[in-house]
Amino acid sequence: MHGRLIALVGIGALIVSLSLGPPGSLAGPAVSRLVIAQTVDHVTLDMYFNPAVPTQNVSFSIMEPLVAMDRTLGKLEYKLATAITPVDAVTWEVKLRPGVRWHDGQRFTAADVKYTFDRMSDPARKLRHVVPSDIFKGVDVVDDLTVRIRLEKPYAPLARRLIEFPMVPRHVIETVGDEKFGEAPIGTGPYRFARWVKGEFVELAANRDYWGPKPAYDVAIFRAVPEATTRVASLLSGSVDIATDIPPELANAVRTRGTLRLEPVQGMRVMYVGMNTHRKPLDNVKVRQALNFAIDKQALVEKAMSGYAVRNIGILSPRSFGYNPKVADRYPYDVARAKQLLAEAGVTGGFDVSFDLGRRYFRDREVAQAIAGYLGAVGVRVQINEMEWGTFVVNWSAGKTEGFWYHGFADMTGDADLPLYYFFSPAGQLWRDYFSDQQIADLVDRGRTNLDPKARTAAYEQALERIVDVAPMIWLFSLNNAYGVSNAVDWTPRPDERILPYEAKPMR
């Protein structure tokens, strides 16, 4: 009770000190604005270099993919494409929407689509979000409004995978370069980039020349607000309209405010502790299995997460195509079994391990501390290294993470291909620096290249059996998300965590 009172008193103090928002173009009653508070700032506004969801929210407001998932993730919607049809098993023709223009007035054409895919295929750029190199062969321009995507082999989830790739303007990037484009991107989307005050906010302006339905808000602002109490205080003060990651201890402050509502949603993000399996003793499968038995995941869900999660084994959300429910009960909490496996692995005196924690996720510090406590009970001495999220991403991407890391992967497509490719394909980041297994890679490849849904399901079930057995990660839970929303805004959250301001409108 005392903790809750302290939290609420803190919110009250914060409300007094909060600014009413960024200065300049946001002022004036004639301008309608939507202010969104996220947990982190951005390393870049080009999601190809930083595909974290907060950056995707900005990128997909400015730039557009060929197709997108609707807000329920139930069906595909055409965006810059108007039709995608197979020519043969390894060739797909894409018809593009006519009359679309980039924010600088230049026409969007098939040459931009080809450039987007060619850019992703350029290893010298070191992009973190890329087209699967073992599947995509190339893109050919047929005419200004038609391209053909050539594949190395059949690829069942092609249409769903295309939702992940917003088109970029060739004429802009070839002029200013990747870095400058990431600071002030140009797209075809419903919002234009206006300005970015690093560490504070990104401001977007409605694109009144947009080819589709015009945004309801003149201005959309993504504010970086790492502390939950500050996000809730911003909601209470009215300076923020939508806030992510509302913790349980502050939920009532939102629920009981007549001008606000709490919007919960079961998400797609799976949380795990990654391991550098190239380092001893993490290279021993029995050690990795022991670590999974040593942690009480249900207690983490109930205590550290206050029920804002669901215990989950494997890297797939239960909502994803290809999920294998047969692995759901693997690795129950069993300290005796954990100690036995460590002894069988020859690890009798325990070991020391670093745990890199990039501050971003709900209750991440509490989860990391609880995990350290559980592992300490079986002789694993954990050193938690907290760092800013951008630093964590740079270190991990460079292969510099020595021991553990805490991370969550959100499957935006609802198909097993994306997370399994990301983690277990030879072309993926994890394979190069932290873990590889050819048997898993072969099963993942079988699942993505077979056009028969039943055969795909069987391949993914086998892949998940193998993944869980060799335990390259400590499996934890899937996140449930809770948003605070102003009653003046008509908006409901998506399962994929994307906050797209053009999906919001003033409440009637």
Secondary structure as the mmCIF struct_conf table of DSSP 4:
data_model
#
loop_
_struct_conf.conf_type_id
_struct_conf.id
_struct_conf.beg_label_comp_id
_struct_conf.beg_label_asym_id
_struct_conf.beg_label_seq_id
_struct_conf.end_label_comp_id
_struct_conf.end_label_asym_id
_struct_conf.end_label_seq_id
HELX_RH_AL_P HELX_RH_AL_P1 HIS A 2 SER A 17
BEND BEND1 LEU A 20 GLY A 21
HELX_RH_3T_P HELX_RH_3T_P1 GLY A 24 LEU A 26
BEND BEND2 GLY A 28 GLY A 28
TURN_TY1_P TURN_TY1_P1 PRO A 29 ALA A 30
STRN STRN1 ARG A 33 GLN A 38
BEND BEND3 THR A 39 THR A 39
BEND BEND4 VAL A 43 VAL A 43
BEND BEND5 LEU A 45 LEU A 45
TURN_TY1_P TURN_TY1_P2 MET A 47 PHE A 49
HELX_RH_AL_P HELX_RH_AL_P2 VAL A 53 ILE A 62
BEND BEND6 MET A 63 MET A 63
BEND BEND7 LEU A 66 LEU A 66
STRN STRN2 VAL A 67 MET A 69
TURN_TY1_P TURN_TY1_P3 ARG A 71 THR A 72
BEND BEND8 LEU A 73 LYS A 75
STRN STRN3 LEU A 76 TYR A 78
BEND BEND9 LYS A 79 LEU A 80
STRN STRN4 ALA A 81 ASP A 88
TURN_TY1_P TURN_TY1_P4 ALA A 89 VAL A 90
STRN STRN5 THR A 91 LEU A 96
HELX_LH_PP_P HELX_LH_PP_P1 ARG A 97 ARG A 97
TURN_TY1_P TURN_TY1_P5 PRO A 98 GLY A 99
STRN STRN6 ARG A 101 ARG A 101
TURN_TY1_P TURN_TY1_P6 HIS A 103 ASP A 104
BEND BEND10 GLY A 105 GLY A 105
HELX_LH_PP_P HELX_LH_PP_P2 GLN A 106 GLN A 106
STRN STRN7 ARG A 107 ARG A 107
HELX_LH_PP_P HELX_LH_PP_P3 PHE A 108 PHE A 108
HELX_RH_AL_P HELX_RH_AL_P3 ALA A 110 MET A 120
TURN_TY1_P TURN_TY1_P7 SER A 121 SER A 121
HELX_RH_3T_P HELX_RH_3T_P2 PRO A 123 ARG A 125
BEND BEND11 ARG A 128 HIS A 129
TURN_TY1_P TURN_TY1_P8 SER A 133 ILE A 135
STRN STRN8 PHE A 136 ASP A 143
TURN_TY1_P TURN_TY1_P9 ASP A 144 LEU A 145
STRN STRN9 THR A 146 LEU A 151
BEND BEND12 GLU A 152 LYS A 153
TURN_TY1_P TURN_TY1_P10 ALA A 156 PRO A 157
HELX_RH_AL_P HELX_RH_AL_P4 LEU A 158 ARG A 161
HELX_RH_3T_P HELX_RH_3T_P3 LEU A 162 GLU A 164
HELX_RH_AL_P HELX_RH_AL_P5 ARG A 170 GLU A 183
BEND BEND13 ALA A 184 ALA A 184
BEND BEND14 THR A 188 PRO A 190
STRN STRN10 TYR A 191 VAL A 197
TURN_TY1_P TURN_TY1_P11 LYS A 198 GLU A 200
STRN STRN11 PHE A 201 ALA A 206
TURN_TY1_P TURN_TY1_P12 ARG A 208 ASP A 209
BEND BEND15 TRP A 211 PRO A 213
HELX_LH_PP_P HELX_LH_PP_P4 LYS A 214 PRO A 215
BEND BEND16 ALA A 216 ALA A 216
BEND BEND17 ASP A 218 ASP A 218
STRN STRN12 VAL A 219 ALA A 224
HELX_RH_AL_P HELX_RH_AL_P6 ALA A 228 SER A 237
TURN_TY1_P TURN_TY1_P13 GLY A 238 GLY A 238
BEND BEND18 SER A 239 SER A 239
BEND BEND19 ASP A 241 ASP A 241
STRN STRN13 ILE A 242 ALA A 243
BEND BEND20 THR A 244 THR A 244
HELX_RH_AL_P HELX_RH_AL_P7 PRO A 248 ARG A 255
TURN_TY1_P TURN_TY1_P14 THR A 256 THR A 256
TURN_TY1_P TURN_TY1_P15 GLY A 258 THR A 259
STRN STRN14 LEU A 260 MET A 275
TURN_TY1_P TURN_TY1_P16 THR A 277 HIS A 278
BEND BEND21 ARG A 279 ARG A 279
TURN_TY1_P TURN_TY1_P17 LYS A 280 ASP A 283
BEND BEND22 ASN A 284 ASN A 284
HELX_RH_AL_P HELX_RH_AL_P8 VAL A 285 PHE A 293
TURN_TY1_P TURN_TY1_P18 ALA A 294 ALA A 294
BEND BEND23 ILE A 295 ILE A 295
HELX_RH_AL_P HELX_RH_AL_P9 LYS A 297 ALA A 299
HELX_RH_PI_P HELX_RH_PI_P1 LEU A 300 ALA A 304
BEND BEND24 MET A 305 MET A 305
TURN_TY1_P TURN_TY1_P19 SER A 306 GLY A 307
STRN STRN15 ALA A 309 ARG A 311
BEND BEND25 GLY A 314 LEU A 316
TURN_TY1_P TURN_TY1_P20 PRO A 318 ARG A 319
BEND BEND26 SER A 320 SER A 320
STRN STRN16 PHE A 321 PHE A 321
TURN_TY1_P TURN_TY1_P21 GLY A 322 GLY A 322
HELX_RH_3T_P HELX_RH_3T_P4 PRO A 325 VAL A 327
TURN_TY1_P TURN_TY1_P22 ALA A 328 ASP A 329
BEND BEND27 TYR A 331 TYR A 331
HELX_RH_AL_P HELX_RH_AL_P10 VAL A 335 GLU A 344
TURN_TY1_P TURN_TY1_P23 ALA A 345 GLY A 346
BEND BEND28 GLY A 349 GLY A 349
STRN STRN17 PHE A 351 ARG A 359
TURN_TY1_P TURN_TY1_P24 ARG A 360 ARG A 360
BEND BEND29 TYR A 361 TYR A 361
TURN_TY1_P TURN_TY1_P25 PHE A 362 ARG A 363
HELX_RH_AL_P HELX_RH_AL_P11 ASP A 364 GLY A 376
TURN_TY1_P TURN_TY1_P26 ALA A 377 GLY A 379
STRN STRN18 VAL A 380 GLU A 388
HELX_RH_AL_P HELX_RH_AL_P12 TRP A 389 SER A 397
TURN_TY1_P TURN_TY1_P27 ALA A 398 GLY A 399
BEND BEND30 GLY A 403 GLY A 403
STRN STRN19 PHE A 404 ALA A 410
BEND BEND31 MET A 412 GLY A 414
STRN STRN20 ASP A 415 ASP A 415
TURN_TY1_P TURN_TY1_P28 ALA A 416 ALA A 416
HELX_RH_AL_P HELX_RH_AL_P13 ASP A 417 PHE A 424
BEND BEND32 SER A 425 SER A 425
TURN_TY1_P TURN_TY1_P29 PRO A 426 ALA A 427
BEND BEND33 GLY A 428 GLY A 428
HELX_RH_AL_P HELX_RH_AL_P14 GLN A 429 ASP A 433
TURN_TY1_P TURN_TY1_P30 TYR A 434 TYR A 434
HELX_RH_AL_P HELX_RH_AL_P15 GLN A 438 THR A 449
HELX_RH_AL_P HELX_RH_AL_P16 PRO A 453 VAL A 470
BEND BEND34 PRO A 472 PRO A 472
STRN STRN21 MET A 473 SER A 486
TURN_TY1_P TURN_TY1_P31 ASN A 487 ALA A 488
STRN STRN22 VAL A 489 ASP A 490
TURN_TY1_P TURN_TY1_P32 PRO A 495 ASP A 496
HELX_RH_3T_P HELX_RH_3T_P5 PRO A 501 GLU A 503
STRN STRN23 LYS A 505 PRO A 506
#
